[in-house]
Amino acid sequence: MNVKPALSFWQIWNMCFGFLGIQVGFALQNANVSRIFQTLGAEIDTIPLLWIAAPLTGLIVQPIVGYWSDRTWTRLGRRRPYFLYGALCTSLALLFMPNSPTLWVAAGLLWIMDASINVSMEPFRAFVADQLPPKQRPTGYAMQSFFIGTGAVAASMLPWLFAHFGVSNVAEPGVIPDTVKYAFYCGGVVLFLAVGWTVLSTREYPPEALAAFDDARPVEHAPLDLAATRRNGLLWLGAGGAGLAAIAGFGLDPQLYILAAGLTVYGLALLWLSRGGQGGMFSTIMADLHAMPDAMRRLAVVQFFSWFALFAMWIYTTAAVTQVHYGTTDTASAAYNEGANWVGVLFGAYNGFAALAALVIAWMTRRLGLRLSHLVNVWLGGAGLLSFLFIRDPQWLLLSMVGVGFAWASILSIPYALLSDNLPTEKMGVYMGIFNFFIVIPQLLAAAVLGFLLKTLFGNEPIYALAIGGASLFVAGLCVLRVREPGVDVVPLAAVAK
């Protein structure tokens, strides 16, 4: 058999190093975009709607990039052209973002920045599976988690560090402070250099070589029931149409249009697929979604609850901490900007803990297996988010971030380790892109309902969005027991309840 050769530590280091740069951009976005939106005049209940750019671009871009990268071969290889051009566009967006003159310009730049990050990020998951034999893939994904953590530590803390060295942390109303501007400038440079290192220091196997290795899985063409697909499409379309009518007729929160529109679009996509068209990109992606492996279907549920929680944390932590722990909602005040900088430190802390947790998780998986390790880690994260309700000293929130860091490291590695051995080699990119649906859809749902829930049930108190996220992580931990792990039986949830 043609066995894929194992890579050395430094070869794995080089192929994952670009993720450090990508996470610098991602962390700057997560820790500061809500702050930028609020500074430019956004109200608390509209922030999720403005954030919709992030998940929606991922939903569209990642499967397309995966589809085309599976079919690409150039002098730069298969995945590396996407790393390079995505990094260039992301760096430019980082330079322009903190200079946005209006709220809507900032929202538009978020679309551009997130789309560009996704162009670079999506092929990295397939890159690990392409280059490494199955036994080394958990190491590769853990290495990515390490770089995600270390890159995000520096990026999240940059505004706080600049303030510490005397850069102005306050500005006139409607103006982004210099600490944030300089952080974004540094992030753009670091992102491009880190991704450039991976592009220049690695090589890729051509498609024919990948297909010849013993770990290559063939494509399994499951028959498509056109009549059932058409019925399902009509049901989803009807549900979406009824939701749109109800929102308009009863004057419900406009952010619920996101949810209803998503149901409508999915129904239309199924109806298009039921026409039986073959060969086009859209039809191929939808058919692959229909035929995805059973392990991927089960992992989709785990991802849904995990990423709902993460999105709640990213968009509401700044508002929650500044309001509850620093006692202000005035974005021009020194207290607000001090609290917002501290959120950057907290986000840096959980990423730092994630970098360390990546090493512990490697030990945990050998002792407990992949599923139980993931359960323990996401439950630690759930406890961390719930603790925001009870801790009042912002310094002690660092302890909460320990649990969040373990959950973050686990979410970024264990689901991919469970998934990669079940995917056909020829479609590794497109399936990794489709897997992103189950990261994006919960974020879209969060954007649609969190503002509505906070306004309706929790008096517009953003701290309760973090509590909802904590509960969601506990559900994710239970759901991972339904995922089949090689050599381990599936655990019924009823047995866990007993």
C-alpha positions in Angstrom: 0.0 0.0 0.0 1.1 3.6 -0.7 1.3 5.0 2.8 1.3 8.7 3.4 4.5 9.6 5.1 4.5 11.1 8.6 5.7 14.7 8.9 8.2 16.1 11.4 7.3 18.4 14.2 8.6 21.4 12.4 6.9 20.5 9.1 3.6 20.4 11.0 4.6 23.7 12.7 5.1 25.4 9.4 1.9 24.1 7.8 -0.1 25.4 10.8 1.7 28.6 11.4 -0.5 30.6 9.1 -3.4 30.0 11.5 -1.7 32.3 14.0 -2.1 35.2 11.6 -5.7 34.3 10.7 -6.6 34.1 14.4 -5.0 37.5 15.0 -7.5 39.0 12.5 -10.3 36.9 13.9 -9.6 37.8 17.5 -9.4 41.5 16.7 -12.7 41.3 15.1 -14.4 39.3 17.9 -13.0 41.5 20.7 -13.5 45.0 19.1 -16.2 45.0 16.5 -19.0 45.4 19.0 -17.1 48.2 20.6 -16.7 49.9 17.2 -20.4 49.5 16.5 -21.4 50.9 19.8 -18.9 53.8 19.4 -20.5 54.6 16.0 -24.0 54.7 17.5 -25.4 51.2 17.5 -28.0 50.3 20.1 -27.6 47.1 22.2 -30.5 45.2 20.5 -29.2 46.0 17.0 -25.7 44.7 17.5 -26.6 41.0 16.6 -28.2 42.2 13.3 -25.0 44.1 12.4 -22.9 41.0 13.3 -24.9 38.9 10.8 -22.1 39.6 8.3 -19.8 37.2 10.0 -21.8 34.0 9.9 -23.6 34.8 6.7 -20.4 35.3 4.7 -19.0 32.0 6.2 -22.2 30.2 5.1 -21.7 31.4 1.6 -17.9 31.5 1.2 -16.6 28.4 2.9 -18.4 25.7 0.8 -17.6 27.6 -2.4 -13.9 27.9 -1.5 -13.9 24.2 -0.5 -15.5 23.2 -3.8 -13.0 25.2 -5.9 -10.0 24.3 -3.8 -10.8 20.6 -4.4 -10.5 21.4 -8.1 -7.5 23.7 -8.0 -3.9 22.9 -8.9 -1.4 25.7 -9.6 2.3 26.4 -9.0 1.3 27.3 -5.5 -0.6 24.1 -5.0 -4.2 23.2 -4.1 -5.0 25.2 -0.9 -2.2 27.7 -0.6 -3.5 30.2 -3.3 -6.6 30.7 -1.1 -4.4 31.2 2.0 -2.5 33.9 0.2 -5.2 35.9 -1.5 -7.5 35.7 1.4 -4.8 37.0 3.7 -4.1 40.0 1.4 -7.7 41.1 1.4 -8.1 40.5 5.2 -5.0 42.6 5.9 -6.4 45.5 3.8 -9.8 45.3 5.6 -8.0 45.4 9.0 -6.3 48.6 8.0 -9.5 50.3 7.0 -12.0 49.0 9.6 -11.0 51.3 12.6 -11.2 54.4 10.4 -14.9 53.8 9.4 -16.6 57.2 9.3 -20.1 55.7 9.9 -21.8 52.7 11.4 -22.8 51.3 8.0 -19.4 51.6 6.6 -18.1 49.6 9.5 -20.8 47.0 8.9 -19.8 46.8 5.2 -16.1 46.4 6.1 -17.1 43.6 8.5 -18.6 41.7 5.5 -15.4 42.2 3.5 -13.1 41.2 6.4 -15.1 38.2 7.4 -15.4 36.9 3.8 -11.6 37.3 3.4 -10.8 35.5 6.6 -13.1 32.6 5.5 -11.2 32.4 2.1 -8.0 31.8 4.0 -9.3 29.8 6.9 -11.5 27.2 5.2 -8.7 25.4 3.2 -6.5 25.1 6.3 -8.8 22.4 7.8 -8.6 20.4 4.5 -4.9 21.2 4.3 -4.2 19.2 7.5 -6.2 16.2 6.2 -4.5 16.4 2.9 -0.9 16.5 4.3 -1.1 14.2 7.3 -1.7 10.5 7.7 -4.7 9.7 10.0 -2.6 9.1 13.1 -1.1 12.6 12.9 -4.3 14.5 12.2 -5.2 15.0 15.8 -1.7 16.4 16.3 -2.2 18.7 13.3 -5.6 20.0 14.6 -4.1 20.5 18.1 -1.3 22.5 16.6 -3.8 24.7 14.9 -5.6 25.2 18.2 -2.2 26.1 19.8 -1.6 28.8 17.1 -5.2 30.0 17.4 -4.7 30.5 21.1 -1.3 32.2 20.9 -2.3 34.4 18.1 -5.5 35.5 19.7 -3.8 36.2 23.1 -1.6 38.9 21.5 -4.4 40.3 19.3 -7.0 40.5 22.0 -4.7 42.3 24.4 -3.3 44.8 21.9 -5.6 47.7 22.8 -4.9 47.2 26.5 -1.1 47.1 25.8 -1.1 50.2 23.7 -3.1 52.0 26.5 -0.5 50.7 29.0 2.3 52.4 26.9 0.5 55.7 26.7 -1.5 55.6 23.6 -4.8 57.4 24.0 -7.7 55.1 24.9 -10.5 57.6 24.6 -11.7 59.8 21.8 -14.5 62.1 20.9 -18.0 60.6 20.6 -18.3 58.6 17.4 -14.5 58.3 16.9 -12.6 55.0 17.4 -9.7 55.4 20.0 -6.1 55.2 18.8 -5.5 52.0 20.9 -8.0 50.2 18.7 -6.6 51.7 15.4 -3.0 50.7 16.2 -4.1 47.2 17.2 -5.8 46.7 13.8 -2.8 48.1 11.9 -0.5 45.6 13.7 -2.9 42.8 13.1 -3.0 43.4 9.4 0.8 43.1 9.1 1.1 40.1 11.3 -1.7 38.2 9.5 -0.1 38.6 6.1 3.4 37.7 7.3 2.2 34.5 9.2 0.2 33.2 6.3 3.0 34.0 3.9 5.3 31.9 6.0 3.1 28.8 5.6 2.7 29.5 1.8 6.4 29.7 1.3 7.5 26.9 3.7 5.2 24.1 2.7 4.4 21.9 -0.3 1.3 20.0 -1.3 0.6 16.6 -2.8 -1.0 16.8 -6.3 -4.5 15.4 -6.6 -3.3 12.1 -8.2 -0.9 11.5 -5.4 -3.6 12.1 -2.7 -5.9 9.6 -4.5 -3.2 6.9 -4.5 -2.5 7.0 -0.7 -4.0 4.1 1.4 -6.0 6.6 3.6 -7.9 7.9 0.6 -11.7 7.2 0.9 -13.7 6.9 -2.2 -16.7 9.1 -2.9 -19.9 7.4 -2.1 -22.8 8.5 -4.3 -26.0 8.1 -2.3 -29.1 8.1 -4.4 -31.2 11.3 -4.2 -34.9 10.8 -3.7 -36.2 13.7 -5.8 -39.8 13.4 -4.7 -38.9 13.5 -1.0 -36.5 16.4 -1.6 -39.3 18.3 -3.3 -41.7 17.6 -0.4 -39.1 18.8 2.2 -38.4 21.9 0.1 -42.1 22.8 0.1 -42.4 22.2 3.8 -39.3 24.4 4.6 -40.5 27.1 2.1 -44.0 27.0 3.7 -42.5 27.4 7.2 -40.3 30.3 6.1 -43.2 32.0 4.3 -45.5 31.6 7.4 -42.8 33.0 9.6 -42.3 36.1 7.3 -46.1 36.7 7.3 -46.3 36.3 11.1 -43.5 38.7 11.8 -45.0 41.3 9.5 -48.6 40.7 10.6 -48.0 40.8 14.3 -45.3 43.4 14.3 -42.7 41.1 15.9 -39.0 42.0 16.3 -37.5 42.7 12.8 -34.4 40.6 13.7 -36.6 37.5 13.5 -36.7 38.1 9.7 -33.2 36.5 9.6 -34.6 33.2 10.9 -37.7 33.2 8.6 -35.6 34.2 5.6 -33.2 31.3 6.3 -36.0 28.8 6.3 -37.3 30.2 3.0 -33.9 30.1 1.3 -33.3 26.5 2.5 -36.7 25.5 1.1 -35.9 27.1 -2.3 -32.5 25.4 -2.3 -34.1 22.0 -1.8 -36.6 22.7 -4.6 -33.8 23.6 -6.9 -32.0 20.4 -6.0 -35.2 18.3 -6.6 -35.1 19.4 -10.3 -32.3 16.9 -10.7 -29.7 19.2 -12.1 -26.2 17.7 -12.1 -22.7 19.1 -12.4 -23.1 22.7 -11.3 -21.4 24.0 -8.1 -24.6 24.8 -6.3 -26.2 21.4 -7.1 -23.0 19.6 -6.2 -22.8 21.3 -2.8 -26.4 20.6 -2.0 -26.1 17.0 -3.1 -23.0 16.5 -0.9 -24.9 18.1 2.0 -27.7 15.5 1.5 -25.1 12.6 1.3 -22.9 13.6 4.2 -21.6 10.8 6.4 -23.6 9.9 9.5 -20.8 11.0 11.9 -20.9 14.4 10.3 -24.7 14.6 10.9 -24.3 13.8 14.6 -21.4 16.2 14.9 -23.6 18.9 13.3 -25.8 19.0 16.4 -22.7 19.3 18.7 -21.4 22.1 16.6 -24.8 23.9 16.6 -25.0 24.3 20.4 -21.3 25.0 20.7 -21.2 27.9 18.3 -24.5 29.4 19.4 -22.8 29.8 22.8 -19.6 31.2 21.3 -21.4 33.8 19.2 -23.4 34.9 22.2 -20.1 35.4 24.1 -18.4 37.3 21.3 -21.2 39.8 20.6 -22.3 40.4 24.2 -19.3 40.2 26.5 -18.3 43.8 26.0 -21.8 45.1 26.6 -22.2 42.8 29.6 -18.9 43.6 31.3 -19.0 47.3 30.8 -22.6 47.5 32.1 -22.4 45.0 35.0 -18.8 45.1 36.1 -17.9 48.7 35.2 -21.3 50.3 35.7 -21.6 52.3 32.5 -23.2 52.2 29.0 -21.6 55.5 27.9 -19.3 54.6 25.1 -17.4 57.9 25.4 -16.6 57.4 29.1 -13.2 56.3 30.5 -15.0 53.6 32.5 -16.5 52.1 29.3 -13.3 52.1 27.4 -11.4 50.6 30.4 -14.0 47.8 30.6 -13.8 47.3 26.8 -10.1 46.9 27.0 -10.5 44.5 29.9 -12.7 42.4 27.7 -9.8 42.3 25.2 -7.7 41.0 28.0 -10.3 38.4 28.9 -10.5 37.2 25.3 -6.8 37.1 25.2 -6.8 35.1 28.4 -9.2 32.4 27.2 -7.2 32.0 24.0 -4.0 31.7 26.1 -5.6 29.1 28.2 -6.8 27.4 25.0 -3.2 27.2 23.8 -2.2 25.4 27.0 -5.4 23.4 27.0 -4.4 22.0 23.5 -1.5 20.2 25.2 -3.7 18.9 28.0 -6.4 17.8 25.5 -3.9 15.6 23.8 -3.3 13.8 27.1 -7.1 13.7 27.9 -8.0 12.1 24.6 -5.6 9.3 25.2 -7.1 8.7 28.7 -10.8 9.4 28.1 -11.3 9.2 24.4 -12.4 11.9 22.1 -16.0 12.1 23.1 -15.7 12.2 26.9 -12.8 14.7 26.6 -15.0 17.0 24.5 -17.9 16.7 27.0 -15.6 17.6 30.0 -14.2 20.6 28.1 -17.4 22.2 26.9 -18.9 21.7 30.3 -16.0 23.7 31.7 -16.8 26.4 29.2 -20.4 26.4 30.2 -19.6 26.8 33.8 -17.2 29.7 32.9 -20.0 31.6 31.0 -22.5 31.0 33.8 -20.1 32.4 36.3 -20.4 35.9 34.8 -23.8 36.1 36.6 -22.2 35.7 40.0 -18.7 37.3 39.8 -18.6 41.0 40.3 -14.9 41.8 40.5 -13.8 41.9 36.8 -10.3 40.6 37.8 -11.9 37.3 38.9 -13.4 36.9 35.4 -10.0 35.6 34.4 -11.0 32.4 36.3 -14.1 32.1 34.2 -11.9 32.3 31.1 -10.0 29.1 32.1 -13.1 27.1 31.4 -13.9 29.0 28.2 -10.3 28.3 27.0 -10.7 24.6 27.5 -14.0 24.6 25.6 -12.5 26.7 22.8 -9.5 24.5 22.3 -11.7 21.4 22.3 -14.2 22.9 19.8 -11.4 23.7 17.4 -9.8 20.3 17.4 -11.8 17.3 18.6 -14.8 17.6 16.2 -12.4 17.7 13.3 -10.5 14.8 14.6 -13.7 12.8 14.8 -14.8 14.0 11.3 -11.7 13.8 9.1 -11.4 10.0 8.9 -15.0 9.8 7.6 -14.6 12.1 4.6 -13.8 11.2 1.0 -10.4 12.5 -0.1 -11.6 14.0 -3.3 -14.2 16.1 -1.4 -12.2 17.0 1.7 -12.5 20.7 1.0 -16.1 20.9 0.1 -17.1 18.8 3.1 -15.0 20.9 5.4 -16.9 23.9 3.9 -20.2 22.2 4.4 -19.3 21.4 8.0 -19.0 25.1 8.5 -22.8 25.3 7.9 -23.2 24.0 11.4 -20.9 26.7 12.7 -22.7 29.4 10.8 -26.4 28.4 11.2 -26.3 28.7 15.0 -24.6 32.1 14.7 -27.4 33.3 12.3 -30.0 31.9 14.8 -28.2 33.8 17.6 -28.3 37.0 15.6 -32.0 36.5 14.9 -33.2 35.6 18.4 -30.8 36.8 21.1 -31.7 40.5 20.8 -35.4 39.5 20.8 -34.9 37.3 23.8 -33.0 39.9 25.8 -35.5 42.6 25.0 -38.6 40.4 25.7 -37.5 38.2 28.7 -34.4 39.8 30.3 -35.0 43.5 30.3 -32.3 44.1 27.6 -29.6 42.9 30.1 -26.7 41.6 28.0 -25.3 39.5 30.9 -28.1 37.0 30.3 -26.9 36.3 26.8 -23.8 34.8 28.4 -26.0 32.6 30.6 -27.9 31.3 27.6 -24.5 30.5 26.0 -23.4 28.6 29.1 -26.5 26.5 29.0 -26.0 25.8 25.3 -22.5 24.4 26.0 -23.9 21.9 28.5 -26.3 20.7 25.8 -23.4 20.3 23.4 -21.6 18.1 25.8 -24.5 15.7 26.1 -24.9 15.6 22.3 -21.3 14.6 21.6 -22.1 11.2 23.3 -24.2 10.4 20.3 -21.2 10.7 17.9 -19.6 7.4 17.0 -16.0 7.1 17.9 -13.9 4.2 16.5 -13.9 1.4 18.9 -16.4 3.0 21.3 -20.2 2.4 21.3 -22.6 5.3 21.1 -24.0 6.3 24.5 -27.8 6.8 24.6 -28.8 10.1 26.1 -31.5 8.4 28.1 -28.7 6.4 29.9 -26.8 9.6 30.7 -30.0 11.1 32.2 -30.3 8.1 34.5 
